Amino acid sequence: MTRPTEPTTPARLRTDADLAEDLCAFVDAGPSPFHVVAEMTRRLDAAGYRPIAEEDAWALAPGDRRYVVRDGGSLIAFRVGRAAPAEAGLRLVGAHTDSPTFRLRPTFDVRRHGYRLAGVEPYGGVLYHTWFDRDLDVAGRLLLRPAAPGAPLESRRVLVDGGPLRIPSLAIHLDRSVRTEGLKPDPQRHLVPVAGLEDDGGPSLLEAVAASAGCDPDAVLTHDLVLADAQPASLAGSAVRAARLDNLSSCHAGLHALLAAEDGAATAVLVANDHEEVGSGTAEGAAGSFLDDVLDRLVAATGGDREERARAVRRSLLVSCDTAHAVHPNYADRHEPSHQPTLGGGPVIKSNANQAYATDAASAAGFLAACAEAGVRAQHFVSRADLPCGSTIGPLTATRLGLPTVDVGAPILSMHSIREQADARDIGPLRDALAAHLSG
């Protein structure tokens, strides 16, 4: 299916079907965090937002709409409020641009038993069995040699599409125990994608990547390349079936919410961090300094100082937006009996007594107030007491910055699978609740 790529405004996306089609287009445009940020900046540009670089001096005024990108895969966009942040605070939405996948190793062209393979390692909590026998693309960025001594490195996004890679499963005749004992692949030995045969005359994977980027293989210094499902997102009734819904559905909702939010006294901020799936411990991750640095400069550029930065934080609320577990019809016993979110039931507030989620009573009340203003019904999720709980950028950001934070998300099935499922009826309510929150 070919979907429109022209900029879409919130006013044009009125129905569940419109939003679902747009989410599918957004996901298809984002096979890597670098592509996700490129698609977000494209849409921000079309809506009148303008880039601002970290290395430049910042001067901001009420109503300014700007965005800043760090290392290509993380983005912060903001609309400066009518009042100083110290007086009106900030309304923030957080999401992440990465998803569980496989990352190509620095040297990735492998030869074995007459095959050409791609050396990879798992990135994040990959649900391994879902990646077998799928057509896989290669996406990310290349860093190229400088054109001249002293010139800056050039970065190019790249997508080798058409499904050039595949991880073949082992025939049941060669391991019948898989049916009784389950699949237990060794990621070093069994999760190595096949690119072709050594004697098939095809290009090496490096040659294919370089050709896609329009450069010579010798010009490639380094890379950040990942695998992506080659199958486009699809719709079946209200079901949205796609790769990377965790967490591109939240990036999509947060971006639409920012563009739809009304101008208010508070400054509205959307932050989309890379590297959440591997712990966020990078310069552009939620545990890094990106949001901290931007908030410092935003307050300073609007006439504030350190004292006013502290006052602004205490008047703020971050809605950390990441997908939530919808109750699974075949494994309902894995869910807490009184907290079983349903697909199509609206945004989910995620809580954990041990603070794996940053939600507390006050922050949850803030989001519920935004839901009420938008006419949206919220659901609640907690893990069973006898099962471990996942986490998000919420606790990391709250701990680093002292921001009051609530963790929310749209319910999905098959989280961390190569192909997940959401519901079109959840897209609009999440967007509307986030827009009400950002309108402040």
N, C-alpha and C positions, 0 to 999 in steps of 0.2 A: 504493500500500500504506500502510495506517495502522499505525503501530507504537506499542507502549506507551510512555507518557511518565512513568509513575510511577517513583519511585526504584528502582534495581536494585542489589542488594548483590552483592559478589563470590561469596558462597555460592550464589546463585541462578543464576549464569552458569557452569555446569560444562562444557558441551559447546561444540565449535567453532561449532555452529549458533546456540547462545544468544549467544555473544560476537559472532558476525557480525551477528546481528539487532540487538544492542545498539550495535555500531559504526555500523550504518546509521542507527539512530535518533539517535545522537550527531551524526553528520555532517549529517543533515537538520535538526537543531536549531541548527546553527552556520553560517548563511550569511555571517556577518561575524565578525571577532574579538570584537565586543561581544556577539554572541549566543553564541559559544563560551564566553566567560567566564561569561555568565549561566547556561548549562547546567552548567558545571563547579561554580559556586557552589551551584546547586540541588542537585546530587548531594552536594556536601560538606556542605551543611546537613542533608540527610537522613541523613548518616552521623555526625552529631554534631560536625562542625567548626563553628567560630564565627568571624564576621568580626572583624578588628581593623584599625583605621584608621591610616594613617601619621601623621595629625595628632594622634593621641592618645598619651598616655604608655603604655608597655608594661610589664606585669608578667607574667612567665611562670613556670610550674612544670613539673616533669617530668610527662609524660603529657598536657600541654595540646595540643589540636588546634585550630589557628587558620588563617585565610587572610587575605591582604591583596590588594587590587586597586588597580592604578595606571591611571588614565585610562580605565578601562572595558574595555580590550582586553588587559591583561596581568595575570597572577595568580601569586602564590606561596602555596602551602599547606604547612604543616609540622606535624609531631608532635614535641614536645620529648622528647628521650631521657631515660633514667634517669640518665645521667652528664652532667657538664658537657661542652660541646662541646670544650673544651681537652683533655679526657681521652679522650673517645671519638670525637671528630670528627663530621662530618656525612656523610650519604649523600644525594646529590642526583641528581635526574633533571630534565633540561631538555628542553623542546620549544618549538614556536612556534604561535601561534594564527592567523596569517595565511596566505594562499595566493595564488598568482598570479591576477590578475583585472584588471578595469578599474575605475578610480575616477572617480566623477562630479566634474566641475569645479565650482568655486564657483558659477558661473552655467552651468546645464546645459540649460535649455530652449532648443532651437535650432529655427529654421524654415528650410527649404531646399526649393525646387522643389515646394512644395505639401505637404511632409511635416513632421511633428513628429518631431524627433530628440532624442537625449540626448548632450550633450557629455561625452566621457570621455577619459581618458588611461591607457595601460597601467600596471599596478602589478606590478612584478616581471617575471620571465622568462616571459611569457605565450607559450604555444604557439599562435600566432595562428589557424592554419587550423582548429583544433578549435572555435573559438567562432562560426564562421559557421553560420547557419541553426539556431540553438538558441533555445529559449524561455528568456528571461532575467528573473530577479527583481531587485529592488533592495532592498538591506539595509544596515543600519548604524545610525547614531544622528543625531538632530537636537539642536541646542542652541537653546533657546527664550529669548525675551526674558524678563527678570525680571518677576515678577508685580507688583512694587512697587519703587520706587527703593531701591537698596542691597541688595535681595534677591539670593540666589545664582541663577546660571543653572540652568535645568532641562535635564537630558539625558534623552532618550527613545529607546529602541530602536525601530526601525521595520523592517517587512518588507512590501514591495509584492509580493505573490506572484501566481501565475497566469500568469507569463511575459509581462508587458506589453511587454517590449522584445525586439528581434531584430536581428541583424546579417546582412542578406541578402547572399548571394554573388552574383557577377556571372555571368550566363548564359554558357555556353561559346561560344555563337554570337557574343558580343561580345568575346571574348578567347580564341581557340583556342590561343594560346601557353602557356596555363596547363598543358596536358597534357604539353608537351615541356620547358618551362623552369621549371615549378613556380610556386606561388603566392607572390607577393612584395608583400603589401599594404603600403601606406603608412598607418601608424596614424593620422595626422592626417586623411586623406581617406577611407580605405576601411573603417575600423573604428569607424564612428559608428552606434550602434544606432538603429533606427527605432521610434518609439512609436505612430505612426498618421498619419492624414492631417489636414491643417489644418482641413478642413471636415467632419470626421466627428462633430463634436459632443462628442468625448471631453474629459476634463479634461486640463490640462497635467500634466506629470510632477510639478512642484512641488505642484500641488493634490492629486494622487494620493498623494504621500508624506505631505503634511500630514494628509490624511484618514485614512491608515493609522495615523498617530500620534495621531489624535484632537485635532488642533489646527488653528487657522486658518493659512493660508499666510503671513500677515503676521507671525505670531508666530515664524517660523523665522529665527534669526539666521545660523547656520552649520550645516554638516553634515559628517559623514564617511560617505559612501555608496559602496557598491561593487555590482558586478553579481555574480549568482550563478546557477548552472544551476538551472532550475526543475524538472528531472527528479529524482525522488527516487532515493536509493541503492537498489540492487537486488542480489539474489543469484542465481547460476546455478551449481548444484553447489557447489563450494568457492570459486568466484570471487566476490569482492566488487567491484562496479562502482559507483563513486561519484565525485562531485566532492570536492575538497579532502582526499583521503586524505593528501596532502602538505600539512599535517602533522597533521591532526586524528586520524589513526590513532595517532600518538605521544602526543598529548594524552590520548586515550582510554586507551591502555595505561598511561601514567604515572599517571593518576587511579585506575584500577583497582588498579594496583600499590600506590599509597599506601594505599588503603582496605583492601587485603588484607595488607599488611605486618604482621609481628608487632612488638609493642612491644620495643624493644631499648635498649641503652645509648646508641647513637648517635642523633642527631637526624635525622629523615627529612624531606627537603625536595623539593617539586615546584615547578619554575618553568616558566611558560608565557609566553614573551615575544611581543609583537606585533612587526611590522616586520622579521622576518628576511629576507623575500623582497626587501627593498629595502636591505639592508645593515646593519640593526639600529642605525643611528646616531640613536636618539631617546632621550628620557628614560626610556621604558618598554621600549626594545629591549635586546638583550643587550650592546650596546656602551655603554649608559647605566648609571645608578647604581642601578637598582632592586634587583637581587640584592645588590649591595655594601651598600646601605643596610639591607636586611633582615637580612643576616648580622651587620652591626655591632650592630644593635639586639637581635637574638636573643641574641648572646653577652652583651651588656650586661645584658639583662633577666634572664638566668640567673646573674648575679653575676660576669661576666667583664669584662676590660679589654682594651686594645689588645694587650697581650702574649698574652693567652689567645686573642684572635681569630687571631693569627698561628699559634699552636700548633694551633688548631682546623682551620685551612685545611690545614696539612701532614698532618693525620690524616684528610683527607676525600677523597672521590672523586665526581666529577660524571660521570654517564652522559648525554651529549648525544644525544638520541634524535630522529632525523629519517629519513625514508624513504630506502631504498637502491635502486639499480638492479638489478632482476632481469635475468638474461640474456634478450635478445629473440630469439625463434626466427627472425625474418627478418633480423636485423642482428647475428648473433652475432659477426661480425668487428669490431664496435665495442667489444667487451669484451676485457679481458686474458685470454688463453687459460686461465691457471691459476686465475683468480679470477672465476667466473661464478655468482653466487648464483641459486638457483632459487626460484620461488614454492612455498610450502609447505615450504621447507627450513630454516626457523628464522631467528632474528635474525641480522643481518649486522654484523660489525665492519668499519668503514671506516678505511682507512689511506692515507696519502700521504706520500711521502718529503719533500716540501716543506712539510708541515704545513698543507695546506688542510684536513685533518682533524687534530684534536688528539691522536689516538691515538698512544701509544708503547708499548713492551713492557710497562712496569709497569702502565699503566692498562688495557691489553688483558687482562693477566693478572688484574686485579681483576674485570673483567666476566666472563671465562671461569670464574673461581671461582664467581661467582654463578650462572652457567649450570649448572655442575656440581652445585651444591647444589640447583638446581631441576630437574635431570634434563633439561636443554635442550641441544640440539646447536646450535652457532653456525656461521655461514658467514663468509667473508672477501671483501671487495671492495677492489680498487685499480683505478685508471684505467690504460688503456694509456699507455705512456711517451710516445707521440706525440699524445696527446689532452689537452686541458686538464681540470682537475678542478674540480668544484663545491666549495662549502664550507657550513658550518653555523654555529650559535651556539657550537659547541664551542671553536674557536680564539679567538674573541672573548672568551668568558667566561674561558677559561684565561689569556689574556694580561692581562685586566683584574684578575682576582682572584688569580692564581697557583694556581688549583685544578687538581690532577691531573685529567685529563679523557680520556675515551674516547668516540669517536663511533660510534654504532650505529644500527640502524633495521630496520624490516620491509621486505622486498623488494617492489617494485611494478613494474608496467609503465605506460607512458604518462605518466611523471612530467611535471608542469606542463601536461598536457592539461586541458581542462575536465572530462574524465571519465577517471579513473585506475582501475587494477585491482590489487587485492591478493588474498590467499588467506586463507580463514577459518582454515586450519591454522597460520598464523603469529601469530594474535592472542593465543592462550593462551600459547604459549611465550615471547613477548616480555613479556607481563604477568608471567608467573611468574619470569622472570629478573630483571626490574626489582623485583619484590616481594622476592626474595631479597636483592638489593642493598640495598634500603631497610631491610630488617630488620636489617642490619648486625651 
